[in-house]
Amino acid sequence: VQLQASGGGLVQPGGSLRLSCAASGFTFDNYGLAWFRQAPGKEREGISCIGHFGGNTFYTNYLEGRFKFSRDDAKNILFLQMNNLQPEDTAVYYCAAAERGTCFRYNGRWDYTLTGQISYGQGTLVTVSS
């Protein structure tokens, strides 16, 4: 399983970016897929998740509405559209996959993660600053 995120960069507050994640070594069938981010000095948090069986896309509730997770199964690419970016969105963004992974939240957390053995791709840095 190999994942490579790209599309990060410097953006002004209120701006948008679309991240891409090229996947290789596996197909999306039977894999849970997700986006995470890690801000400087903070722990990694989930952004959005799709279980291996497809179905609903789950979002961390305070990001839903600004972030949208999509996928191109034919090309094995994931996307994360991010709108109205704010300085607190500055982080390294990672795509991830887990075989037969499903989406869940730990008690007391707002963000979703995947069950199973998670493979994280190389991240891409997003900096939101004026």
C-alpha positions in Angstrom: 0.0 0.0 0.0 1.5 3.3 -1.1 -0.1 6.7 -0.8 1.2 10.1 -1.8 -0.6 13.3 -1.0 0.0 16.5 -3.0 -1.5 19.9 -3.6 -0.5 21.6 -0.4 0.9 25.1 -0.3 0.5 28.6 1.1 -3.0 30.1 0.9 -4.6 33.2 2.3 -7.4 33.0 4.8 -10.6 32.4 3.1 -8.9 30.6 0.2 -9.3 27.1 -1.1 -7.1 24.2 -2.0 -7.7 20.8 -3.4 -5.5 18.0 -2.2 -4.9 14.8 -4.1 -3.7 11.4 -3.0 -2.3 9.0 -5.5 -2.7 5.4 -4.3 -0.8 2.4 -5.6 -0.3 -1.2 -4.7 -3.9 -1.8 -4.0 -7.4 -0.9 -5.2 -10.0 0.9 -3.2 -12.2 -2.1 -3.2 -12.3 -3.5 0.4 -10.3 -0.6 1.8 -11.4 2.0 4.2 -10.1 5.4 3.2 -9.5 8.6 5.2 -7.8 12.0 5.4 -6.0 13.1 8.6 -4.0 16.2 9.5 -1.5 17.1 12.1 -0.9 20.7 13.1 2.4 21.8 14.7 2.6 20.7 18.3 -0.7 18.9 18.1 -1.8 15.3 17.7 -3.1 13.9 14.5 -6.8 14.3 13.9 -9.1 12.7 11.5 -10.9 14.9 8.9 -13.0 12.5 6.9 -13.5 8.8 6.4 -15.2 6.3 4.1 -15.6 2.7 5.2 -14.4 -0.3 3.1 -18.0 -1.1 2.2 -18.6 2.4 0.8 -21.7 4.1 1.9 -21.6 7.2 4.0 -18.7 9.6 4.2 -18.0 10.7 7.7 -16.6 14.1 8.7 -15.3 15.6 11.8 -18.3 17.8 12.6 -16.5 21.1 12.9 -15.0 20.6 9.4 -18.0 19.4 7.6 -19.3 22.0 5.2 -15.9 23.4 4.4 -14.1 20.1 3.5 -15.3 17.5 1.0 -13.8 14.1 0.5 -14.1 12.5 -3.0 -12.5 9.7 -4.9 -11.8 8.5 -8.5 -11.8 4.7 -8.3 -10.8 4.3 -11.9 -7.6 6.3 -11.3 -7.1 5.3 -7.7 -7.0 8.9 -6.5 -8.5 10.5 -3.5 -9.3 14.2 -3.2 -9.9 16.6 -0.4 -11.5 19.9 -1.4 -10.9 22.5 1.3 -12.8 25.8 1.3 -12.7 29.0 3.5 -9.4 27.9 4.9 -8.4 29.5 8.2 -5.0 29.8 10.0 -6.0 27.0 12.3 -6.2 24.7 9.3 -2.4 25.0 8.9 -1.1 21.4 9.2 0.4 18.5 7.4 -2.4 16.6 5.6 -2.2 12.8 5.1 -4.3 10.3 3.2 -4.7 6.9 4.7 -6.1 3.4 4.0 -6.8 0.3 6.0 -7.8 -3.1 4.5 -11.4 -3.8 5.5 -11.3 -0.6 7.6 -14.5 0.9 9.0 -14.9 4.4 10.4 -15.3 5.0 14.1 -14.7 7.6 16.8 -13.1 7.1 20.1 -15.2 8.1 23.1 -14.9 11.8 23.7 -13.5 12.6 20.3 -15.1 14.4 17.5 -12.9 13.0 14.7 -13.2 9.7 12.8 -10.5 7.2 12.3 -10.2 3.8 10.7 -10.2 0.4 12.3 -7.5 -2.0 11.4 -3.9 -1.5 10.3 -3.7 2.0 8.9 -1.2 2.9 6.2 -0.5 6.6 6.1 0.9 8.3 3.0 3.5 11.0 2.8 1.8 14.2 3.9 1.5 17.6 2.2 1.9 20.8 4.1 -0.9 23.4 4.0 -0.1 26.8 5.4 -2.9 29.4 5.8 -1.5 32.8 6.4 -1.9 36.3 5.1 
